[in-house]
Amino acid sequence: MPLALAGALATSAVMLAAPAQAEPAEDAFLAALTEAGIGAADPAQAVALGQSVCPMLAEPGQTAADVAAKVAETGGMPLGVGTMFTGLAISMFCPAMVSSIGSGASPIPLSILGF
């Protein structure tokens, strides 16, 4: 009986424990930008621009270079920074594209990115 009670208490403790909260993708993206040295004057605008990358890449005929150039222009940043921003946005907001790249079925031409 004491063993059953201990098991029930342990099970209850696990079930009542607060679930761990994952960091939202937006916060992770902003943190990655900061780590990369890309400052964002307006975090909401940076997130919105980052989230626009996946739909742009999904457009027929788009390349990563085209998207990076558009991101740089829209964000008022040099092309190198825009390319880094685009790469971070892909890794944070386009998990299916990252997964495709890992399996060798890239939805974007990797030669554009230097791979």
Salt bridges, closest charged atoms under 4 A:
none
